[in-house]
Amino acid sequence: MRVLLVEDDQTVRNFVAKGLAEAGHLVEQAEDGKSGLSLAASEKFDVIILDRMLPGGVEGLHILQTLRNQNNTTPVLLLSALADVDEKVAGLKAGGDDYVTKPFSFSELQARLEALVRRNRNEAQPQTRLIIGDLEIDLLSRNVRRAGQKIDLQPREFRLLEFLMRHAGQVVTRTMLLEGVWDYHFDPQTNVIDVHISRLRQKIDKPFQRALVHTIRNAGYMLQE
């Protein structure tokens, strides 16, 4: 992984950089807030180690808040001598993903960094399957199965089912369906939704013992086990 280490204490910086390099990671270093912010904002890193108290007029929380305001979602581990609970809470609320206090164990620091990177990579992977109970749709192949049985859907029926599954357990209103499935931003005053819901139920509910698509009176629909 490629790591940005923003730390003004040279002893700590050398210790962490050496350990990460020996573990096979690439480390870029910054010794003050200004250079740290410049690197973080202009280059791509898998994770950032950020000290709270930095020289140069730009402290750690300012760097963190600036990155988050720029929609930079790189995981940030705050490394600080500020060990009070309030300080930890402030760091995490500012957008930090983890907080380690000094003095620290390098093995724990490395494990936390690797966990952050692993979690971030998992979240970045596009979702290709939706599963609710025994109902499953493959977004790549467009296959739909319930209890292992293949179900053939028309394109609009597939979009309708996908929308309901992405909002499983939630009430989906007619307005939400018109906008999310039909791309209508007005009510066409037709029964198009009722017709397609009925067709969908015939295919994914009727042949099976338990219904998944439920009508919520005066509200909309809900897909639920």
VOGU-3710 file (C-alpha; in Angstrom, 3 decimals, decimal comma):
1> mrvllveddq> 0,000/0,000/0,000  1,038/3,597/-0,589  1,105/5,575/2,653  1,356/9,294/3,346  2,966/9,937/6,728  2,464/13,468/8,073  4,456/13,745/11,303  6,720/16,520/12,596  8,624/14,409/15,143  11,582/13,077/13,162
11> tvrnfvakgl> 12,171/10,141/15,522  8,566/8,952/15,216  8,520/9,637/11,478  11,689/7,622/10,840  10,507/4,772/13,079  7,137/4,430/11,313  8,529/4,941/7,810  11,251/2,329/8,385  8,801/-0,241/9,707  6,339/0,261/6,843
21> aeaghlveqa> 9,103/0,124/4,237  10,402/-3,139/5,710  6,863/-4,519/5,426  6,917/-3,729/1,705  4,885/-0,527/1,679  5,682/2,743/-0,108  5,862/5,737/2,201  5,784/9,445/1,342  6,718/11,741/4,224  5,778/15,279/5,217
31> edgksglsla> 7,135/17,055/8,287  4,646/19,915/8,509  0,981/20,627/7,853  1,411/22,691/4,716  3,417/20,082/2,807  1,221/17,309/4,189  -1,939/18,961/2,894  -0,327/19,595/-0,489  0,656/15,948/-0,904  -2,656/14,602/0,391
41> asekfdviil> -4,679/16,800/-1,942  -2,598/16,286/-5,069  -1,547/12,631/-4,985  -3,268/9,275/-4,534  -2,628/7,278/-1,365  -4,170/4,136/0,080  -4,059/5,541/3,606  -2,825/8,624/5,456  -1,166/8,707/8,890  -1,802/12,183/10,264
51> drmlpggveg> -0,411/13,801/13,400  -2,786/16,160/15,201  -0,282/18,827/16,227  1,820/20,057/13,314  4,005/23,112/12,688  3,607/25,475/9,768  0,234/26,968/10,666  -1,765/24,000/9,337  -2,680/21,448/12,001  -3,940/17,934/11,553
61> lhilqtlrnq> -7,680/18,470/11,930  -7,558/21,300/9,410  -5,923/18,968/6,879  -8,530/16,306/7,593  -11,498/18,665/7,282  -10,092/20,149/4,071  -9,745/16,705/2,498  -13,276/15,686/3,472  -14,681/18,964/2,141  -12,969/18,114/-1,163
71> nnttpvllls> -14,713/14,689/-1,131  -11,370/12,980/-0,621  -12,293/9,654/1,019  -8,773/8,319/1,593  -8,737/6,561/4,993  -7,027/8,673/7,648  -5,489/7,324/10,844  -4,850/10,069/13,375  -1,648/9,616/15,379  -1,455/11,883/18,395
81> aladvdekva> -0,251/12,433/21,941  -3,694/13,923/22,664  -5,203/10,966/24,461  -8,328/12,442/26,078  -11,627/10,960/25,005  -12,836/14,383/23,845  -9,794/14,739/21,604  -10,420/11,314/20,068  -14,072/12,154/19,483  -13,118/15,456/17,845
91> glkaggddyv> -10,733/13,670/15,494  -13,231/11,032/14,481  -16,038/13,568/14,024  -13,759/15,643/11,785  -13,556/12,683/9,400  -10,866/10,456/10,877  -11,251/6,713/10,392  -9,125/5,604/13,343  -7,185/7,163/16,214  -3,960/5,868/17,779
101> tkpfsfselq> -2,331/7,581/20,730  1,385/7,940/21,419  3,261/5,940/22,590  2,085/3,111/20,366  2,966/-0,383/19,215  4,119/-0,512/15,600  2,511/-3,910/15,063  -0,843/-2,507/16,181  -0,395/0,570/13,985  0,377/-1,593/10,963
111> arlealvrrn> -2,609/-3,868/11,639  -4,937/-0,869/11,922  -3,613/0,620/8,681  -4,082/-2,639/6,797  -7,623/-2,986/8,189  -8,509/0,531/7,013  -7,181/-0,124/3,517  -8,927/-3,492/3,319  -12,245/-1,989/4,386  -11,920/0,906/1,960
121> rneaqpqtrl> -11,157/-1,416/-0,955  -14,131/-3,620/-0,110  -16,432/-0,597/-0,014  -15,097/0,610/-3,347  -15,961/-2,632/-5,123  -19,182/-2,292/-7,108  -22,106/-4,357/-5,909  -22,963/-7,011/-8,483  -25,569/-9,077/-6,617  -28,630/-8,215/-4,566
131> iigdleidll> -30,038/-10,892/-2,262  -33,194/-10,774/-0,156  -34,096/-14,110/1,405  -34,221/-16,695/-1,383  -34,497/-14,012/-4,086  -31,299/-13,065/-5,899  -30,515/-10,859/-8,884  -27,196/-10,645/-10,708  -26,708/-7,074/-11,928  -24,093/-8,089/-14,496
141> srnvrragqk> -25,791/-11,052/-16,163  -29,305/-9,679/-15,437  -30,311/-13,109/-14,126  -33,024/-13,398/-11,485  -33,535/-16,489/-9,326  -35,788/-17,375/-6,443  -35,185/-20,549/-4,485  -32,782/-21,513/-7,270  -35,447/-21,191/-9,956  -34,670/-18,844/-12,845
151> idlqprefrl> -37,211/-16,080/-13,454  -37,455/-14,228/-16,760  -38,198/-10,528/-16,452  -38,715/-7,801/-19,020  -36,233/-4,877/-18,818  -38,657/-2,581/-16,984  -39,640/-5,352/-14,591  -35,952/-5,923/-13,847  -35,444/-2,215/-13,093  -38,481/-2,237/-10,842
161> leflmrhagq> -37,257/-5,272/-8,922  -33,742/-3,861/-8,623  -35,118/-0,599/-7,221  -37,279/-2,434/-4,691  -34,366/-4,641/-3,621  -32,030/-1,677/-3,189  -34,657/-0,222/-0,851  -35,597/-3,499/0,837  -37,342/-3,009/4,165  -38,273/0,569/3,260
171> vvtrtmlleg> -41,564/1,991/2,053  -41,141/2,934/-1,609  -43,622/5,575/-2,734  -45,141/5,925/-6,178  -43,133/9,123/-6,692  -39,898/7,274/-5,909  -40,790/4,557/-8,422  -41,771/7,018/-11,137  -38,458/8,857/-10,754  -36,193/5,869/-10,107
181> vwdyhfdpqt> -37,634/3,326/-12,560  -39,425/5,362/-15,250  -37,384/8,598/-15,053  -40,617/10,573/-14,726  -40,496/13,728/-12,635  -44,257/14,118/-12,749  -47,243/11,848/-12,226  -48,526/10,721/-15,655  -51,866/9,822/-14,031  -51,776/6,252/-15,348
191> nvidvhisrl> -51,774/2,843/-13,695  -48,353/1,960/-15,105  -46,949/1,214/-11,644  -49,872/-1,012/-10,644  -49,590/-2,978/-13,884  -45,874/-3,628/-13,486  -46,154/-4,454/-9,773  -48,875/-6,971/-10,656  -46,699/-8,551/-13,364  -43,739/-8,695/-10,995
201> rqkidkpfqr> -45,809/-10,403/-8,314  -47,006/-12,986/-10,813  -43,395/-13,941/-11,466  -41,570/-13,627/-8,155  -44,359/-14,209/-5,614  -47,238/-16,284/-6,987  -45,266/-19,510/-7,679  -43,844/-19,480/-4,144  -45,287/-19,895/-0,672  -44,207/-16,549/0,740
211> alvhtirnag> -44,839/-13,138/-0,810  -41,982/-10,622/-0,856  -43,691/-7,602/-2,443  -46,125/-5,976/-0,019  -48,562/-3,116/-0,520  -48,373/-0,488/2,219  -51,788/1,136/2,272  -51,829/4,841/1,350  -48,019/4,817/1,196  -46,559/2,588/-1,520
221> ymlqe> -44,787/-0,760/-1,635  -42,185/-2,638/0,327  -40,021/-5,621/-0,561  -39,412/-7,623/2,568  -38,886/-11,235/3,648
//
